[in-house]
Amino acid sequence: MTAGLSLFYGGLTRSKSMLNTMMMVILPLGFGTVIWYLFGYSLAFNGNGAFIGNLKDFAFANVSLTQSTHDLTIPDAVFAIFQGMFPLITIGIIAGAVVDRINFKAFGIFTIIWMLVVYVPLAHMVWGGGLIQKLGVLDFAGGDVVHISSGVSALVLAIVIGHRKDMLPPTVKNVPAVVAGAALLWLGWFGFNAGSALAINEAAIQALLNTILAGALGFTLWNLLDYLKNKTISLSGSFTGALTGLVLITPGAGLIKSNATFITILIGTPILFFAINGLKHHFGYDDALDAFGAHGLGGILGGLFTGVFADKGLSGTEGLIHGNIGIMGTQLAGIAIAIIWAAIGTFIIIKLIGYFMPLRVDPNAADSRDIVEHAESSFDFNN
């Protein structure tokens, strides 16, 4: 999925900064994996602390290759590896908000600190026995942990870093990259959601079915809305619709029935369509590739819809439509904690980094970022 996101984002940015955009997305594949191995997994999934775990499994010290110590159907090592993929894609999402203007070095340092300060504690709070899980919040595959955290952090970064020179909407600059990237993301989401059941069971099958339906319906509705508004159907819009549908279903993928998924996407997609096309212009922030619009708002809406439609047979909890009014307060509490944690953590981290280095790319290098910062370019027209 991380490779797919790098292609998707790269294909939507200017050719002179395509490689830089892709590098920001795939950067966590290296350091993120190492951090997860050394500290991240242990801090996220050990101990009973409200906000953070412990280092009992430092460097996978006690992670069994054959047994589960978490009462799961898979060995600890398989669980740890699977969970280790989540922070990598989460960090990549953030990059979409600040392409074309953030200092690459500053972004790299930011993401290392962000993973430990924002992502790992949230993963512990939601899935590792921490505060949000103890409240009874439902988040099957990352509405709070992945999408709200990345979307809100992206918004904070976009505001702190400021505008691009030309605040243009995302349009396809490289068709093969966008199509290939979106296809890889869409395919990867099946494992992202269905795999979160951690077994081949009813929840996994329901999650797979819901994910297929959400992507297809989001794709279709976005095209319809695009045509009604602009009298055209764009490639970037088509895949944005599919991805927003996938984001909307992520929190409840294995917790709600298919008819509830249909309603979730039917209501959620138009909200996100008009939010993405209007909010950033109304409030004046430059979320270049709509990381907040698609992921932040999508994660929030998805979490609320999960509370509305939760099926007791799948989630162990009745949803609002079954008379459980309290679940909405629980879901709102989880969403609020995720927003506050991500926003404050991101703001503090990026401001601290700003004391030691420029946060924006050198204006003299802005039009040739790939060459200046990476000594390469996405295309070589001379050979």
KASULJO-V152030 format. One line per field, one symbol per residue. phi: phi as a letter, one per 30 degrees, with the letter a starting at -180 (. if undefined). psi: psi as a letter, one per 20 degrees, with the letter a starting at -180 (. if undefined). A space follows every 50 residues. Layout:
phi->???
psi->???
//
This chain:
phi->.ddddddddddccdedbdddddddddededddddddddbeedddbbicdd cacbcecehhecdddbbccchccbdeddddddddddddddddeeeddbdi addedddddedddeedccdeddeddcccjdeddddjdcadbkeddcdddd dddddddddddjdddbdcddbdcbdedddddddddedddddedddddhac bdddddddddddddddddeddddddddddcibbcdddedddddddddede dceccbdddddededdddddddeddddbddddciccceciddedcddddd ddddddddcecddccibddedcjcddddddddddddddddddddeddddd dddddcaddcdeedcdcbdeddcbhbbdbcdcb
psi->hggghhggghiirqhijghgghhhgigihfhggggggggggghhkqrjqh hqbakhkpkkgkoqiiqpjjkriqqghggggghihghghgghghhhhkqj iqpggggggghgggghhggghggghgijjaghhhikppngjkgggggggg gghgggghgghaqrhomqqpqphnghggggghggggghhghgghhihkrn aghgggggghgggggghggghggghgghgikroqghhghggghhghghig hjgjiqrhhhgggghhghghghghghihghhgijqnngklgggggghghg gghghghgjpphhgijpqrhijjnhhhhhgghgggggggggggggggggh gghihirqhqqphiihjlgggghikrqhqoii.
//
